[in-house]
Amino acid sequence: MSTNEKSLRTCPKGHKYYKSTDCPTCPTCEEERKPSNGFLSLLSAPARRALENNGIHSLEKLSKYSEKEILQFHGMGPASLPKLRSALKESGLSFRN
């Protein structure tokens, strides 16, 4: 599929949306499942899914990884690191060296 050509899709919950890629993620469903608080609420949907898909749901678990390892996760970009560093620091934690 061309990246300029958007196709109408319907998710299993019945939400209709347009996508120009093969990504199956429904934007409405993603917004509904976005946490309202906690460090995951600070992140974009791709970055949040990158952590969740790697079993990282707490700052304690996040602190077991280095920044370099986190950046290797599909969906995680450098713009998320300052938010993660700040959240870790507020809890007295940091990335592994």
PEFENMO-V744191 format. One record per residue. N is the residue number from 1. PHI is phi as a letter, one per 30 degrees, with the letter a starting at -180 (none if undefined). D_LAST is the distance of its C-alpha to the last C-alpha in whole Angstrom. Layout:
n:N phi:PHI d_last:D_LAST
n:N phi:PHI d_last:D_LAST
//
This chain:
n:1 phi:none d_last:41
n:2 phi:d d_last:41
n:3 phi:d d_last:38
n:4 phi:c d_last:41
n:5 phi:c d_last:43
n:6 phi:c d_last:43
n:7 phi:c d_last:44
n:8 phi:d d_last:45
n:9 phi:b d_last:43
n:10 phi:b d_last:44
n:11 phi:d d_last:41
n:12 phi:e d_last:42
n:13 phi:d d_last:42
n:14 phi:j d_last:45
n:15 phi:d d_last:43
n:16 phi:c d_last:44
n:17 phi:a d_last:42
n:18 phi:c d_last:41
n:19 phi:b d_last:39
n:20 phi:c d_last:39
n:21 phi:b d_last:36
n:22 phi:d d_last:36
n:23 phi:d d_last:33
n:24 phi:d d_last:35
n:25 phi:d d_last:33
n:26 phi:d d_last:36
n:27 phi:d d_last:35
n:28 phi:d d_last:37
n:29 phi:d d_last:36
n:30 phi:d d_last:32
n:31 phi:d d_last:33
n:32 phi:d d_last:35
n:33 phi:c d_last:32
n:34 phi:d d_last:29
n:35 phi:d d_last:28
n:36 phi:d d_last:30
n:37 phi:a d_last:27
n:38 phi:j d_last:23
n:39 phi:d d_last:20
n:40 phi:d d_last:22
n:41 phi:d d_last:25
n:42 phi:d d_last:23
n:43 phi:c d_last:22
n:44 phi:d d_last:25
n:45 phi:e d_last:26
n:46 phi:d d_last:24
n:47 phi:d d_last:21
n:48 phi:d d_last:22
n:49 phi:d d_last:23
n:50 phi:e d_last:20
n:51 phi:d d_last:18
n:52 phi:e d_last:22
n:53 phi:d d_last:22
n:54 phi:c d_last:19
n:55 phi:i d_last:20
n:56 phi:c d_last:18
n:57 phi:b d_last:20
n:58 phi:b d_last:18
n:59 phi:d d_last:15
n:60 phi:d d_last:15
n:61 phi:d d_last:14
n:62 phi:e d_last:12
n:63 phi:d d_last:10
n:64 phi:d d_last:9
n:65 phi:c d_last:8
n:66 phi:d d_last:6
n:67 phi:e d_last:8
n:68 phi:d d_last:9
n:69 phi:d d_last:10
n:70 phi:d d_last:12
n:71 phi:d d_last:14
n:72 phi:d d_last:15
n:73 phi:d d_last:17
n:74 phi:d d_last:21
n:75 phi:j d_last:22
n:76 phi:c d_last:18
n:77 phi:b d_last:19
n:78 phi:d d_last:17
n:79 phi:d d_last:19
n:80 phi:d d_last:18
n:81 phi:d d_last:14
n:82 phi:e d_last:16
n:83 phi:d d_last:18
n:84 phi:d d_last:15
n:85 phi:e d_last:13
n:86 phi:d d_last:16
n:87 phi:d d_last:17
n:88 phi:d d_last:14
n:89 phi:d d_last:14
n:90 phi:d d_last:18
n:91 phi:c d_last:17
n:92 phi:i d_last:15
n:93 phi:c d_last:12
n:94 phi:a d_last:9
n:95 phi:d d_last:6
n:96 phi:d d_last:4
n:97 phi:d d_last:0
//
